[in-house]
Amino acid sequence: MPSRRSKFRLGDRVPEFVLPDGENSRFSLREHLGRGPLLLGFIRGTWCPFCRRFMRQVLQSGEEMQSLGCEVVLIASQPLAPILQFSRQEKLPFKILADADRAVTRRYGIYQIVGLMGVNVARPAAFLLDEQGRILFQYVGSAIDRPPISEVLTRLKTYAKQKGALPAVRDSVKV
């Protein structure tokens, strides 16, 4: 059974990437760093009921995240067309990027060939990044769990208070 651990540690810089987004343009991680913290979430796809629940939780916490200067970006293991349809239908205020070939998912070490809830998808994961792309918090889940938004908010508030310093926190990885 493949490991559920991320290949990164707190303080590591994540790999840069460029992916198509829900506005039918390209999203470059490099261009978004430096603006403030960024929550980078990986979901199986917009079709997944557990991923939809996670998106609702992110949506409910959106104002608070925004007040802390945090941008939210999700990456789905699916083609762009269904993401565009879902984003328009749900009127989401955050971007969902298409990782159709799973290249970014593989580079982040959370690719799952076969799992309880899907084949050839990302494990549910979240990386809270600082302005330089360093990991402040990470969570890699199993089949049905998702990163707890309350924990993401706690880490985000800690970072806002300690601006520029990495908080002394542990990784959250489900095994």
Secondary structure, DSSP 8 states (H G I E B T S, - for coil): ----S-S--TT-B----EEE-TTSSEEEHHHHTTSS-EEEEEES-TT-HHHHHHHHHHHHTHHHHHHTT-EEEEEESS-HHHHHHHHHHHT-SSEEEE-TT-HHHHHTT-EEEEETTEEEEE--EEEEE-TTSBEEEEEE--SS----HHHHHHHHHHHHHTTTS------EE--
